[in-house]
């Protein structure tokens, strides 16, 4: 069993707030990170250093599309974690609900942008 950590921070580009994500597999992207894991791996989401995030409130998967054996739960130091189910296969999009410092709760990727832009695709857990 390997441990894969996904680090979260808020960045502002062109007047829009984005959830910057990087993982311990050395991949990073704003809003739409694809993280590759294997069955049995421990996946941890946590705030990055100087993240601009006050708290991570939820990691949300679609009801019937959760690749974790017991779901994702809040652990120590405000991190969220889950163990990938032994029979999980494919790709699982999800959403991160968080509260940025000095603002209210934000759910990126779930609503259109300021000008009716299409939201970016959500981040994905890909089982290899």
KEKE-3310 file (N, C-alpha, C; in steps of 0.2 Angstrom, whole numbers, plus 5000, padded with zeros to 4 digits):
npx = (5004:5003:5006:4997:4998:4988:4990:4983:4979:4974:4974:4975:4971:4971:4960:4952:4948:4956:4958:4972:4981:4992:5001:5009:5014:5021:5013:5004:4991:4979:4963:4959:4966:4973:4975:4984:4982:4983:4974:4971:4979:4983:4975:4977:4971:4977:4979:4991:5007:5005:4993:4981:4969:4957:4950:4946:4931:4924:4926:4920:4912:4902:4887:4886:4899:4911:4927:4933:4935:4929:4924:4928:4936:4937:4953:4967:4975:4967:4966:4960:4956:4957:4955:4959:4948:4949:4944:4942:4941:4945:4940:4937:4928:4928:4924:4931:4926:4929:4935:4941:4953:4947:4935:4919:4912:4918:4914:4923:4923:4909:4900:4896:4908:4911:4907:4898:4906:4910:4913:4929:4935:4932:4943:4951:4952:4961:4962:4975)
npy = (4994:5011:5028:5042:5059:5073:5090:5106:5122:5140:5150:5165:5170:5180:5187:5178:5165:5150:5133:5126:5112:5099:5084:5070:5062:5070:5078:5093:5105:5118:5117:5104:5092:5076:5062:5048:5032:5016:5001:4999:5009:5023:5038:5055:5071:5087:5104:5114:5122:5139:5140:5148:5143:5141:5130:5113:5107:5097:5082:5077:5064:5057:5049:5034:5033:5031:5028:5023:5011:5013:5026:5043:5052:5064:5067:5068:5084:5092:5086:5075:5058:5042:5025:5017:5006:4988:4983:4993:5002:5012:5029:5043:5056:5071:5083:5097:5104:5119:5132:5147:5158:5172:5172:5165:5148:5139:5130:5124:5121:5117:5126:5139:5151:5169:5175:5167:5157:5140:5129:5122:5105:5093:5088:5072:5055:5042:5025:5014)
npz = (5000:4995:4999:4994:4993:4991:4989:4993:4988:4986:4972:4963:4947:4933:4939:4944:4956:4959:4963:4967:4964:4969:4968:4977:4967:4959:4950:4945:4944:4941:4947:4940:4942:4939:4947:4949:4956:4965:4968:4986:4990:5001:5001:5003:5007:5009:5016:5008:5012:5017:5010:5009:5012:5023:5029:5024:5019:5014:5004:4989:4981:4967:4972:4969:4964:4971:4975:4986:5000:5012:5011:5011:5024:5038:5044:5055:5059:5050:5038:5025:5021:5013:5009:4994:4987:4985:4973:4965:4949:4935:4932:4943:4946:4957:4969:4979:4993:5001:5012:5009:5016:5024:5017:5012:5010:4997:4982:4970:4952:4951:4947:4935:4929:4932:4921:4915:4910:4905:4918:4923:4920:4933:4947:4946:4952:4947:4944:4942)
capx = (5000:5007:5002:4998:4995:4986:4991:4978:4980:4970:4978:4971:4974:4966:4954:4947:4950:4957:4960:4978:4982:4998:5001:5015:5016:5024:5009:5001:4986:4973:4956:4957:4971:4971:4979:4984:4983:4982:4969:4974:4983:4980:4975:4977:4970:4978:4981:4998:5009:5003:4988:4976:4963:4956:4948:4943:4925:4922:4929:4913:4911:4895:4884:4888:4905:4916:4932:4936:4932:4925:4922:4933:4934:4942:4958:4971:4977:4962:4967:4955:4959:4953:4959:4956:4945:4953:4941:4940:4944:4943:4941:4932:4928:4926:4924:4933:4923:4934:4934:4947:4954:4943:4929:4914:4914:4918:4914:4925:4921:4902:4896:4899:4912:4908:4904:4894:4910:4910:4918:4934:4933:4933:4949:4949:4956:4962:4964:4979)
capy = (5000:5017:5034:5048:5065:5079:5096:5110:5129:5144:5155:5169:5171:5184:5190:5172:5161:5143:5128:5124:5105:5095:5077:5067:5059:5076:5081:5098:5108:5121:5114:5098:5087:5069:5058:5040:5028:5009:4998:4998:5015:5028:5045:5060:5078:5092:5111:5116:5127:5145:5138:5153:5139:5141:5123:5109:5105:5090:5079:5074:5060:5055:5044:5028:5033:5032:5022:5021:5006:5016:5033:5048:5054:5069:5064:5073:5090:5095:5082:5070:5052:5036:5019:5014:4999:4983:4981:4999:5003:5018:5036:5045:5064:5073:5090:5099:5110:5122:5139:5151:5163:5178:5172:5160:5142:5138:5123:5125:5116:5115:5131:5142:5157:5175:5178:5161:5152:5134:5127:5117:5098:5092:5084:5065:5050:5037:5019:5011)
capz = (5000:4995:5001:4989:4996:4986:4992:4990:4989:4982:4968:4959:4940:4929:4943:4946:4961:4957:4967:4964:4967:4967:4972:4978:4961:4955:4945:4948:4940:4944:4947:4936:4943:4938:4952:4948:4962:4964:4974:4992:4992:5005:4998:5008:5004:5014:5014:5006:5016:5015:5005:5008:5013:5031:5030:5019:5022:5011:4998:4987:4975:4966:4976:4967:4961:4976:4974:4993:5003:5018:5009:5013:5031:5040:5049:5059:5056:5045:5032:5023:5019:5011:5006:4988:4987:4981:4967:4961:4943:4931:4934:4948:4947:4963:4971:4985:4996:5006:5014:5008:5021:5024:5013:5013:5008:4989:4979:4963:4947:4951:4944:4930:4931:4933:4914:4912:4907:4907:4923:4921:4922:4940:4948:4945:4955:4941:4947:4937)
cpx = (5004:5003:5003:4994:4994:4986:4986:4980:4975:4975:4973:4975:4969:4960:4950:4951:4950:4959:4966:4980:4989:4998:5008:5018:5020:5020:5006:4996:4981:4967:4955:4963:4969:4977:4979:4986:4982:4977:4974:4978:4979:4980:4973:4976:4972:4980:4989:5000:5007:4998:4983:4969:4963:4954:4945:4937:4923:4926:4923:4914:4904:4893:4887:4895:4911:4921:4935:4932:4927:4923:4929:4931:4939:4946:4961:4973:4973:4963:4961:4958:4954:4957:4955:4954:4949:4951:4939:4944:4941:4944:4935:4932:4926:4927:4927:4929:4927:4932:4940:4947:4950:4937:4925:4916:4913:4918:4917:4923:4914:4898:4900:4903:4908:4904:4900:4899:4909:4915:4923:4932:4935:4940:4946:4954:4956:4965:4968:4979)
cpy = (5006:5022:5039:5054:5070:5085:5102:5117:5133:5149:5159:5171:5175:5186:5184:5168:5153:5139:5125:5117:5102:5089:5075:5063:5064:5078:5087:5102:5112:5118:5107:5093:5080:5065:5051:5037:5021:5007:4997:5004:5019:5035:5050:5067:5082:5099:5111:5121:5134:5145:5144:5149:5139:5134:5120:5106:5098:5088:5075:5070:5059:5049:5037:5027:5035:5026:5020:5016:5008:5023:5037:5051:5059:5066:5069:5079:5093:5092:5077:5064:5047:5031:5017:5007:4994:4982:4987:4999:5009:5024:5039:5052:5065:5081:5091:5105:5113:5129:5143:5156:5169:5178:5166:5153:5142:5131:5124:5119:5114:5120:5135:5148:5163:5177:5172:5157:5145:5132:5122:5110:5097:5088:5076:5060:5044:5031:5016:5004)
cpz = (5000:4997:4996:4992:4990:4991:4989:4992:4984:4979:4964:4952:4936:4932:4945:4951:4958:4963:4964:4968:4964:4971:4973:4972:4956:4949:4949:4942:4944:4942:4944:4937:4942:4942:4951:4955:4960:4970:4980:4994:4997:5002:5003:5005:5010:5012:5013:5011:5013:5009:5004:5009:5021:5033:5024:5022:5020:5005:4995:4981:4974:4970:4975:4964:4966:4976:4981:4997:5009:5017:5011:5020:5033:5045:5053:5055:5050:5038:5031:5020:5017:5008:5000:4989:4983:4974:4963:4954:4939:4934:4938:4949:4954:4964:4978:4987:5001:5007:5014:5014:5020:5019:5015:5010:5000:4987:4971:4959:4946:4948:4939:4932:4931:4926:4911:4908:4909:4913:4920:4923:4930:4941:4948:4949:4949:4944:4941:4938)
residu = (UNK:UNK:UNK:UNK:UNK:UNK:UNK:UNK:UNK:UNK:UNK:UNK:UNK:UNK:UNK:UNK:UNK:UNK:UNK:UNK:UNK:UNK:UNK:UNK:UNK:UNK:UNK:UNK:UNK:UNK:UNK:UNK:UNK:UNK:UNK:UNK:UNK:UNK:UNK:UNK:UNK:UNK:UNK:UNK:UNK:UNK:UNK:UNK:UNK:UNK:UNK:UNK:UNK:UNK:UNK:UNK:UNK:UNK:UNK:UNK:UNK:UNK:UNK:UNK:UNK:UNK:UNK:UNK:UNK:UNK:UNK:UNK:UNK:UNK:UNK:UNK:UNK:UNK:UNK:UNK:UNK:UNK:UNK:UNK:UNK:UNK:UNK:UNK:UNK:UNK:UNK:UNK:UNK:UNK:UNK:UNK:UNK:UNK:UNK:UNK:UNK:UNK:UNK:UNK:UNK:UNK:UNK:UNK:UNK:UNK:UNK:UNK:UNK:UNK:UNK:UNK:UNK:UNK:UNK:UNK:UNK:UNK:UNK:UNK:UNK:UNK:UNK:UNK)
# end
